[in-house]
Amino acid sequence: MLHLAVLCFSAPWGLAEVLLTDSFDYTNGALVEVSGGKWQPHSGTNTRPVNVVSGRAYLTRSYSQDVNAELEGQPYRTNSGAVLYLSFTVNFTNFPSPTGSYFAHLRGGTNGNFHYCRIFAAKAEATNSFQLGIANHDDSASAVHSLDLSLNTDYRVLAQYVVSNAASTLWIDPNTEANGGVTATDTFPAINITDFAFRQDDNIGNLYVDDLLVTNATAIQPPFRISLISVTNQNILIRWETEIGGLYGVQASSDLITWTDVANNLIALGTNTMFSTNLSGSFQFFRAYRVP
């Protein structure tokens, strides 16, 4: 159900392109070796790799290898208008340190040496929980999400990165009550983005990652935003901003590859349009678009 928020929790966008997806359905072993070249090492020790364990990527404080996967259609240049969305499921089995560190990020610049949209984990003070944070480029989180997280629990992480000004925002389980995002406050010059990466460090704890998805939402005119997502029983309600008289459509997919029209040529009679459908079928992902 949380996948619905990944595609619909949006800034101005056209039809999102899938730039990278991985469910880590490989045999157990080093990710670089079992992924058939999709993932490459870029730092750390290859004898202490990122591993795949039972269909999930496993990152640990005990190992040091960092790996990356190239984004389809890269580089995403600072003048392209690209807005990148990255999402994945995390499940921590051991706490990160109170200092914390980042375990996922985007890469760019010469040889990918610059790390942007850094997603951090740190043990929360005086509680048996941890928190996630984000930075545009700093070595510590400049914004921390207020949600206290527990071990051995799946959480859906969603981040937005605006390539033109290196601006990052983080959400956790954006379909729950704690759906407010936090935006990084540190500043650093924008660069072209080429790939997504996982990072292992002494301070990250131990965690599993699954269902990785990176998409590109490029700004168009006139822009629109999803203003409401509501799921009740097996019904989803989506509301988005519209231009009066404009035509809009909604598509659904079970795999982010094949899309089916579930509504088309919806005429906007006001500044907001709503669409509702039943989730009893195989569809898990939805997207709204303006008909040209």
Secondary structure as UniProt FT lines:
FT   HELIX           3..8
FT   STRAND          17..22
FT   STRAND          29..30
FT   HELIX           31..34
FT   TURN            35..37
FT   STRAND          40..43
FT   TURN            46..47
FT   STRAND          51..53
FT   TURN            54..55
FT   STRAND          56..60
FT   TURN            61..62
FT   STRAND          66..70
FT   TURN            72..73
FT   TURN            78..79
FT   STRAND          82..94
FT   STRAND          101..108
FT   HELIX           110..112
FT   STRAND          114..123
FT   TURN            125..126
FT   STRAND          130..135
FT   STRAND          143..144
FT   TURN            151..152
FT   STRAND          155..162
FT   TURN            163..166
FT   STRAND          167..172
FT   TURN            174..175
FT   STRAND          182..183
FT   STRAND          193..198
FT   TURN            202..203
FT   STRAND          206..218
FT   STRAND          226..232
FT   TURN            233..234
FT   STRAND          235..241
FT   TURN            244..245
FT   STRAND          247..253
FT   STRAND          260..267
FT   STRAND          272..278
FT   STRAND          285..290
//
